[in-house]
Amino acid sequence: MPALELSGISANATIQLNWRLNVTLPLTATWTIIYDGPPGDQLSPISALQGIIRTFTLTGLTNYVPYHITLNAILDSTPILSDTIIVMPTDITLYLPVMLK
């Protein structure tokens, strides 16, 4: 299992980021989120998020455009952990039917 696992859930003009950490970070570590794509409400990079945070919502994004999102754990201005995902916000909610036999 990787030390850092980033995931994203798309919604209308938003991406809900969640991450799991399988190591212990020093108390002084922070998070930085960098994304490539049209600008949203929060300009990239989003930095100095407290190390105890494990979720963040990007808002004001452009639907149907893929965003490359990188999460870095930062210690003394140096990234020590990193993970990148690609997520596309959409205003369409998909429901997959469950079929039972």
C-alpha positions as CSV (number, residue, x, y, z in Angstrom):
1,M,0.0,0.0,0.0
2,P,1.4,3.4,-1.0
3,A,2.3,5.9,1.7
4,L,-0.1,8.5,0.3
5,E,-3.3,7.7,-1.6
6,L,-5.3,10.6,-3.2
7,S,-8.8,10.1,-4.6
8,G,-11.3,12.6,-6.1
9,I,-15.1,12.6,-6.5
10,S,-16.4,14.8,-9.2
11,A,-19.6,16.8,-8.9
12,N,-21.0,19.9,-10.5
13,A,-18.1,22.3,-10.9
14,T,-16.4,20.7,-7.9
15,I,-14.0,17.9,-7.0
16,Q,-14.0,16.5,-3.5
17,L,-10.5,15.4,-2.6
18,N,-9.8,12.7,0.0
19,W,-6.5,11.1,0.9
20,R,-5.2,8.4,3.1
21,L,-1.9,8.4,4.7
22,N,-0.1,5.1,5.7
23,V,2.8,6.8,7.5
24,T,3.0,9.3,10.3
25,L,3.9,12.9,9.3
26,P,5.9,15.2,11.5
27,L,3.8,17.7,13.3
28,T,5.2,20.6,11.2
29,A,4.3,19.0,7.9
30,T,1.7,20.8,5.7
31,W,-0.2,19.9,2.4
32,T,0.0,21.6,-0.9
33,I,-2.6,21.0,-3.7
34,I,-1.6,21.8,-7.3
35,Y,-4.0,21.5,-10.2
36,D,-3.7,22.0,-13.9
37,G,-6.8,23.1,-15.8
38,P,-8.9,26.2,-16.0
39,P,-8.8,28.2,-12.7
40,G,-11.4,27.6,-10.0
41,D,-12.4,29.5,-6.9
42,Q,-9.1,28.6,-5.3
43,L,-6.0,29.5,-7.3
44,S,-3.4,26.8,-7.7
45,P,-1.3,26.1,-5.8
46,I,-3.3,25.8,-2.6
47,S,-0.6,25.7,0.1
48,A,0.0,25.6,3.9
49,L,-2.9,23.3,4.7
50,Q,-2.5,21.8,8.1
51,G,-1.1,18.3,8.3
52,I,-4.1,16.9,10.1
53,I,-6.4,17.7,7.1
54,R,-7.4,14.7,4.9
55,T,-10.1,16.3,2.7
56,F,-10.5,19.4,0.6
57,T,-13.0,20.6,-2.0
58,L,-12.0,22.4,-5.2
59,T,-14.8,24.6,-6.3
60,G,-15.6,26.9,-9.2
61,L,-14.1,24.4,-11.7
62,T,-15.1,24.0,-15.4
63,N,-17.3,20.9,-16.0
64,Y,-16.1,18.3,-18.6
65,V,-12.5,19.4,-18.4
66,P,-10.0,17.0,-16.9
67,Y,-8.0,18.3,-14.0
68,H,-4.5,16.9,-13.1
69,I,-4.4,17.3,-9.3
70,T,-1.2,16.7,-7.3
71,L,-1.2,16.5,-3.5
72,N,2.2,17.0,-1.8
73,A,3.1,16.6,1.9
74,I,5.6,19.4,2.6
75,L,8.3,19.5,5.3
76,D,10.7,22.4,5.5
77,S,9.7,23.6,2.0
78,T,10.4,20.2,0.5
79,P,7.8,17.7,-0.8
80,I,8.2,14.4,1.1
81,L,5.1,12.6,-0.3
82,S,3.2,13.1,-3.5
83,D,0.3,11.6,-5.4
84,T,-1.4,12.7,-8.6
85,I,-4.9,11.9,-10.0
86,I,-6.9,13.1,-13.0
87,V,-10.6,14.0,-12.3
88,M,-13.2,15.7,-14.5
89,P,-16.0,17.6,-12.8
90,T,-19.5,17.1,-14.3
91,D,-23.0,18.2,-13.8
92,I,-24.4,14.8,-14.7
93,T,-25.1,12.4,-11.9
94,L,-24.8,8.8,-13.0
95,Y,-26.7,6.1,-11.3
96,L,-25.8,2.5,-12.3
97,P,-28.7,0.1,-11.6
98,V,-28.1,-2.8,-9.4
99,M,-29.3,-6.0,-10.9
100,L,-30.1,-8.9,-8.6
101,K,-30.7,-12.5,-9.7
